[in-house]
């Protein structure tokens, strides 16, 4: 059954997206339409914040910026091409292996037929001269079969090595597809996948699950003052702090722009809050130095929102609650950790009080 309300809503969103694109002079290509439809739907708060920041800057939306937005939030890019190419090479190698095995099967069938004829000749009491010819034929066929088997063994060994190399390439391509190219930690797509898996496990086992959303304070100002290369250096530094801070099955990811996320399976709100405070303090304790000349560029800080997963709630609600806590931390003065109000119960209030 078709949901007419959804169709009408989609139609209104499409009209709004196209109208906004026309206002900015953006070509209505499929990729651009995907960006603006998603933005107008309100389902991608980080995308909307990026668009709002670009609009506030007055730089416009060039083809390069639009391509970057699509690649960051929706693109498949080079990583998926690598996966496809590796899978194609594996398929080619497997087809070659099957061809080798099929050839050996045919040879074995022919050799079996010769053995059967030789057996029939023995049972028929063939003459000595005939038997000698048959024996010579069988010896010759056996030598050919032996050579064929040796060739097949060598070819199978070579193919096995190729498959092992391809398996390594595939694992590498999969890691690259799941990794943010700038920071080296998990990307948004992998975060989405792992958060879903973590929520499924939390519902099945009853174990707690928490989410942290963290944002670098005044990052745009830092970028504008010192340039994008220094900004990239800051993003990598934060990613390193996150990586060193987590353990076990925790996952740190670049959520988008200067925003990061941490999935904390089997972690209660108290543990998540403690970890968030450790991360905040570690980041604030680092001084940023320019790599070319070692100049001291000061410090950066982070604001962090913390939320606990409520079983069976939509994951968009969990993310929104963490995001709300993050932006309350921003409004409260930045460089602090706040807990999502909707996730608190009396036990949490005693162990995860917000800073004054």
ABEGO torsion letter per residue (X at the ends): XBBAAAAAAAAAAAAAAAAAAAAAGBBBBAAAAAAAAAAAAGABAAAAAAAAAAAAAGAEBBAAAAAAAAAAAABAEAAAAAAAAAAAAAAAAAAAAAAAAAAAAAAAAAAAAAAAAAAAAAAAGBBAAAAAAAAAAAAAAAAAAAAAAAAAAAAAAAAAAAAAAAAAAAAAAAAAAABBAAAGBBBAAAAAAAAAAAAAAAAAAGBBBBBBBBBBBGAAAAAAAAEAAAAAAAAAAAAAAAAAABBEABBBBBAEEABBBBBBBGBBAAAAAAAAAAAAAAAAABBBBBAAAGBBAEBBBBBBBBBBBBBGBBAAAAAAAAAAAAAAAAAAGEGBBBBBAAABBAAAAAABBBBX
